[in-house]
Amino acid sequence: MSTHYYCENHEPETVTLQDGRTVQIRAVCKTDGQLEKRLFESLSPESRRDRFLGGSHKVSKKLLSLLTENDHDTHEALIAVADADTDPKAVGVAHYACDPGGHSCECAVVVADDWQHHGLGSLLLERLTEIATHHGLDQMYSIDSAENHGQEHLAKALGFQCTADPRDYTLLTYSKYLHPDYLVTRQAAQQTAQEGRLHS
């Protein structure tokens, strides 16, 4: 196997979607910029709006550099490639970037319009969640438009909880705790801190 596509938490795998088509899911590498660029430029205005919270988002060199800077530590990214051995075409990507504290990460998934509704988005987000869990992260979340019903269905199907943004009613946050005891531990820490302030 080529180390060019190697990721310590996710080796390349070929999966069959619900409609019978196959794709290779692997880690994003620096040379995938043009693959991702063609994917983003092919998106419908609705899909681009959902991914970037703004339909006219420009696919700049800086954006592509950020999306392909996959250090497998603070940033992880997966790409789904059709016809990987003959005429590679990116049909889906999923990313997460860690918050400064290193306990949670913001994630995003996008799938080419003609590859949606066949299970690819779920597969990408499932694999990304597995990697985040393996890295010891406590929480994954995404911030999406309230009109993005596809993301709503995907997130809820994978166990993400939805909360409204009190500062902007047009946005929703989907979050998932990756360890069963995380909430208990966090609440206990918050209570201890609060008691400390009361007695100080």
MOZIVEN-V308391 format. One record per pair of residues at least 24 apart in sequence whose C-alpha atoms are under 10 Angstrom apart, sorted by the first residue. I is the first residue (numbers start at 1). J is the second residue. D is the distance in whole Angstrom. If there is no record, write none. Layout:
# MOZIVEN-V308391
i=(I & I)
j=(J & J)
d=(D & D)
This chain:
# MOZIVEN-V308391
i=(4 & 4 & 4 & 4 & 5 & 5 & 5 & 7 & 7 & 7 & 7 & 7 & 7 & 8 & 8 & 9 & 9 & 9 & 9 & 9 & 9 & 9 & 9 & 9 & 10 & 10 & 10 & 10 & 10 & 12 & 12 & 12 & 13 & 14 & 14 & 14 & 14 & 15 & 15 & 15 & 16 & 16 & 16 & 17 & 17 & 17 & 17 & 17 & 17 & 18 & 18 & 18 & 18 & 19 & 19 & 19 & 19 & 20 & 21 & 21 & 21 & 21 & 22 & 22 & 22 & 22 & 22 & 22 & 23 & 23 & 23 & 23 & 23 & 23 & 23 & 23 & 23 & 23 & 23 & 23 & 24 & 24 & 24 & 24 & 24 & 24 & 24 & 24 & 24 & 24 & 25 & 25 & 25 & 25 & 25 & 25 & 25 & 25 & 25 & 25 & 25 & 25 & 25 & 26 & 26 & 26 & 26 & 26 & 26 & 26 & 26 & 27 & 27 & 27 & 27 & 27 & 27 & 27 & 27 & 27 & 27 & 27 & 28 & 28 & 28 & 28 & 28 & 28 & 28 & 28 & 28 & 28 & 28 & 28 & 28 & 28 & 29 & 29 & 29 & 29 & 29 & 29 & 29 & 29 & 30 & 30 & 30 & 30 & 30 & 30 & 30 & 31 & 31 & 31 & 32 & 32 & 32 & 32 & 32 & 32 & 33 & 33 & 33 & 33 & 33 & 33 & 33 & 33 & 34 & 34 & 34 & 34 & 35 & 35 & 35 & 35 & 35 & 35 & 35 & 36 & 36 & 36 & 36 & 36 & 36 & 36 & 36 & 36 & 37 & 37 & 37 & 37 & 38 & 38 & 38 & 39 & 39 & 39 & 39 & 39 & 39 & 39 & 39 & 39 & 40 & 40 & 40 & 40 & 40 & 40 & 40 & 41 & 42 & 42 & 42 & 43 & 43 & 43 & 43 & 43 & 44 & 44 & 44 & 46 & 46 & 47 & 47 & 47 & 47 & 47 & 47 & 48 & 48 & 48 & 49 & 49 & 49 & 50 & 50 & 50 & 50 & 50 & 50 & 50 & 50 & 50 & 50 & 51 & 51 & 51 & 51 & 51 & 51 & 51 & 51 & 51 & 52 & 52 & 52 & 52 & 53 & 53 & 53 & 53 & 53 & 54 & 67 & 67 & 67 & 67 & 67 & 68 & 70 & 70 & 70 & 72 & 72 & 72 & 72 & 72 & 73 & 73 & 73 & 73 & 73 & 74 & 74 & 74 & 74 & 74 & 74 & 74 & 75 & 75 & 75 & 75 & 75 & 76 & 76 & 76 & 76 & 76 & 77 & 77 & 77 & 77 & 77 & 77 & 78 & 78 & 78 & 78 & 78 & 79 & 79 & 79 & 79 & 80 & 80 & 80 & 80 & 80 & 91 & 91 & 91 & 92 & 92 & 92 & 92 & 93 & 93 & 93 & 93 & 94 & 94 & 94 & 94 & 94 & 94 & 94 & 95 & 95 & 95 & 96 & 96 & 96 & 96 & 96 & 96 & 96 & 96 & 97 & 97 & 98 & 98 & 98 & 98 & 102 & 102 & 102 & 102 & 103 & 103 & 103 & 103 & 103 & 103 & 103 & 104 & 104 & 104 & 104 & 104 & 104 & 104 & 104 & 104 & 104 & 104 & 105 & 105 & 105 & 105 & 105 & 105 & 105 & 105 & 106 & 106 & 106 & 106 & 106 & 106 & 106 & 107 & 107 & 107 & 107 & 107 & 107 & 108 & 108 & 108 & 108 & 108 & 109 & 109 & 109 & 110 & 116 & 117 & 117 & 119 & 121 & 121 & 121 & 121 & 122 & 122 & 122 & 122 & 122 & 122 & 125 & 125 & 125 & 126 & 129 & 129 & 129 & 130 & 132 & 133 & 133 & 133 & 134 & 136 & 136 & 137 & 137 & 137 & 138 & 138 & 138 & 138 & 138 & 138 & 138 & 138 & 139 & 139 & 139 & 139 & 139 & 139 & 139 & 140 & 140 & 140 & 140 & 140 & 141 & 141 & 141 & 141 & 141 & 142 & 142 & 142 & 142 & 142 & 143 & 143 & 143 & 143 & 143 & 144 & 144 & 144 & 144 & 144 & 145 & 145 & 145 & 145 & 145 & 146 & 146 & 146 & 146 & 147 & 147 & 148)
j=(28 & 29 & 30 & 31 & 29 & 30 & 31 & 70 & 71 & 72 & 76 & 77 & 78 & 72 & 131 & 72 & 76 & 127 & 128 & 130 & 131 & 132 & 134 & 135 & 78 & 127 & 128 & 130 & 131 & 78 & 79 & 80 & 80 & 80 & 81 & 82 & 84 & 80 & 120 & 123 & 118 & 119 & 120 & 115 & 117 & 118 & 119 & 120 & 123 & 117 & 118 & 119 & 120 & 115 & 117 & 118 & 119 & 118 & 82 & 83 & 115 & 118 & 80 & 81 & 82 & 83 & 84 & 120 & 79 & 80 & 81 & 82 & 83 & 84 & 88 & 89 & 90 & 91 & 92 & 120 & 79 & 80 & 81 & 82 & 83 & 84 & 85 & 88 & 90 & 91 & 78 & 79 & 80 & 81 & 82 & 84 & 90 & 92 & 93 & 120 & 123 & 124 & 127 & 77 & 78 & 79 & 80 & 81 & 93 & 124 & 127 & 68 & 70 & 72 & 76 & 77 & 78 & 79 & 80 & 93 & 94 & 95 & 67 & 68 & 69 & 70 & 71 & 72 & 76 & 77 & 78 & 79 & 80 & 93 & 94 & 95 & 67 & 68 & 69 & 70 & 71 & 77 & 78 & 79 & 64 & 65 & 66 & 67 & 68 & 69 & 70 & 65 & 68 & 69 & 64 & 65 & 67 & 68 & 79 & 90 & 61 & 63 & 64 & 65 & 66 & 67 & 68 & 69 & 61 & 64 & 89 & 90 & 64 & 79 & 81 & 88 & 89 & 90 & 91 & 64 & 67 & 68 & 79 & 89 & 90 & 91 & 92 & 93 & 61 & 63 & 64 & 90 & 89 & 90 & 91 & 89 & 90 & 91 & 92 & 93 & 110 & 111 & 112 & 113 & 90 & 91 & 92 & 93 & 110 & 111 & 112 & 112 & 91 & 112 & 113 & 110 & 111 & 112 & 113 & 114 & 112 & 113 & 114 & 113 & 148 & 110 & 111 & 112 & 113 & 148 & 150 & 110 & 112 & 113 & 144 & 145 & 148 & 109 & 110 & 144 & 145 & 146 & 147 & 148 & 149 & 150 & 151 & 108 & 109 & 110 & 111 & 143 & 144 & 145 & 148 & 151 & 108 & 110 & 144 & 145 & 143 & 144 & 145 & 148 & 171 & 145 & 93 & 94 & 95 & 96 & 97 & 95 & 95 & 96 & 97 & 96 & 97 & 131 & 132 & 135 & 97 & 98 & 102 & 132 & 135 & 98 & 99 & 100 & 102 & 105 & 132 & 135 & 99 & 105 & 106 & 107 & 132 & 105 & 107 & 128 & 131 & 132 & 107 & 108 & 109 & 124 & 128 & 131 & 109 & 124 & 125 & 127 & 128 & 109 & 110 & 111 & 124 & 111 & 120 & 121 & 123 & 124 & 115 & 116 & 120 & 116 & 120 & 121 & 124 & 120 & 121 & 124 & 125 & 121 & 123 & 124 & 125 & 126 & 127 & 128 & 124 & 125 & 128 & 125 & 128 & 129 & 131 & 132 & 140 & 141 & 142 & 132 & 140 & 132 & 137 & 139 & 140 & 136 & 137 & 138 & 139 & 132 & 135 & 136 & 137 & 138 & 139 & 140 & 132 & 136 & 137 & 138 & 139 & 140 & 141 & 175 & 176 & 177 & 178 & 132 & 137 & 138 & 139 & 140 & 141 & 142 & 175 & 139 & 140 & 141 & 142 & 143 & 174 & 175 & 140 & 141 & 142 & 143 & 174 & 175 & 141 & 142 & 143 & 144 & 151 & 142 & 151 & 154 & 151 & 150 & 150 & 154 & 154 & 150 & 151 & 154 & 155 & 151 & 153 & 154 & 155 & 157 & 158 & 154 & 155 & 158 & 158 & 158 & 176 & 178 & 178 & 178 & 177 & 178 & 179 & 178 & 178 & 179 & 177 & 178 & 179 & 176 & 177 & 178 & 179 & 180 & 181 & 182 & 183 & 175 & 176 & 177 & 178 & 179 & 182 & 183 & 174 & 175 & 176 & 177 & 178 & 173 & 174 & 175 & 176 & 177 & 172 & 173 & 174 & 175 & 176 & 171 & 172 & 173 & 174 & 175 & 170 & 171 & 172 & 173 & 174 & 169 & 170 & 171 & 172 & 173 & 170 & 171 & 172 & 173 & 171 & 172 & 172)
d=(10 & 7 & 9 & 9 & 6 & 10 & 10 & 10 & 9 & 7 & 9 & 10 & 10 & 8 & 9 & 8 & 10 & 9 & 10 & 9 & 6 & 9 & 8 & 9 & 9 & 8 & 9 & 9 & 7 & 10 & 10 & 10 & 10 & 9 & 9 & 10 & 10 & 9 & 9 & 9 & 10 & 9 & 9 & 9 & 10 & 6 & 6 & 7 & 9 & 9 & 5 & 6 & 9 & 9 & 9 & 6 & 9 & 9 & 9 & 10 & 9 & 9 & 10 & 9 & 7 & 8 & 10 & 10 & 10 & 6 & 5 & 5 & 7 & 8 & 10 & 10 & 9 & 8 & 10 & 9 & 8 & 5 & 5 & 6 & 8 & 7 & 10 & 10 & 10 & 10 & 7 & 6 & 4 & 6 & 9 & 10 & 10 & 9 & 9 & 10 & 9 & 8 & 9 & 9 & 6 & 6 & 7 & 8 & 10 & 10 & 10 & 10 & 8 & 9 & 8 & 6 & 4 & 6 & 9 & 10 & 10 & 10 & 8 & 6 & 8 & 6 & 10 & 10 & 8 & 5 & 5 & 6 & 9 & 8 & 9 & 9 & 9 & 6 & 7 & 6 & 9 & 8 & 9 & 9 & 9 & 8 & 10 & 9 & 5 & 6 & 7 & 10 & 8 & 10 & 9 & 10 & 9 & 7 & 9 & 9 & 8 & 9 & 6 & 7 & 10 & 8 & 7 & 10 & 10 & 8 & 10 & 9 & 10 & 9 & 9 & 8 & 6 & 6 & 9 & 7 & 9 & 9 & 9 & 9 & 6 & 9 & 9 & 8 & 9 & 9 & 7 & 9 & 8 & 8 & 9 & 8 & 6 & 6 & 8 & 9 & 9 & 8 & 7 & 10 & 9 & 9 & 9 & 10 & 9 & 9 & 8 & 10 & 10 & 7 & 8 & 9 & 8 & 6 & 6 & 9 & 9 & 7 & 10 & 9 & 9 & 8 & 8 & 8 & 7 & 9 & 10 & 9 & 10 & 10 & 10 & 9 & 9 & 10 & 9 & 7 & 7 & 10 & 8 & 6 & 9 & 9 & 8 & 7 & 7 & 6 & 9 & 10 & 8 & 9 & 9 & 10 & 9 & 10 & 9 & 9 & 9 & 7 & 7 & 10 & 9 & 9 & 10 & 10 & 8 & 10 & 10 & 10 & 9 & 10 & 10 & 10 & 10 & 9 & 10 & 9 & 9 & 8 & 10 & 10 & 8 & 5 & 8 & 9 & 8 & 8 & 10 & 10 & 10 & 9 & 10 & 10 & 10 & 10 & 9 & 8 & 8 & 8 & 9 & 10 & 10 & 10 & 8 & 10 & 9 & 7 & 9 & 8 & 7 & 10 & 10 & 10 & 8 & 9 & 8 & 10 & 10 & 8 & 7 & 9 & 9 & 9 & 7 & 7 & 8 & 10 & 9 & 7 & 9 & 8 & 10 & 6 & 7 & 10 & 9 & 7 & 9 & 9 & 7 & 10 & 8 & 9 & 10 & 8 & 8 & 9 & 9 & 10 & 9 & 9 & 9 & 10 & 9 & 9 & 7 & 9 & 10 & 10 & 10 & 8 & 5 & 5 & 7 & 9 & 9 & 9 & 6 & 6 & 5 & 6 & 8 & 10 & 10 & 9 & 9 & 8 & 8 & 8 & 6 & 5 & 6 & 8 & 10 & 9 & 6 & 5 & 5 & 8 & 10 & 9 & 7 & 6 & 5 & 8 & 10 & 10 & 9 & 6 & 8 & 9 & 10 & 9 & 9 & 10 & 9 & 9 & 9 & 10 & 9 & 10 & 9 & 7 & 10 & 10 & 10 & 6 & 9 & 8 & 8 & 9 & 9 & 8 & 8 & 10 & 9 & 8 & 9 & 8 & 9 & 6 & 8 & 10 & 9 & 9 & 9 & 7 & 8 & 9 & 6 & 5 & 6 & 9 & 10 & 7 & 9 & 7 & 6 & 4 & 6 & 8 & 9 & 10 & 8 & 6 & 5 & 7 & 7 & 7 & 5 & 4 & 6 & 9 & 8 & 6 & 5 & 7 & 9 & 7 & 6 & 5 & 7 & 9 & 9 & 6 & 5 & 6 & 8 & 9 & 6 & 5 & 6 & 9 & 5 & 5 & 6 & 9 & 8 & 9 & 9)
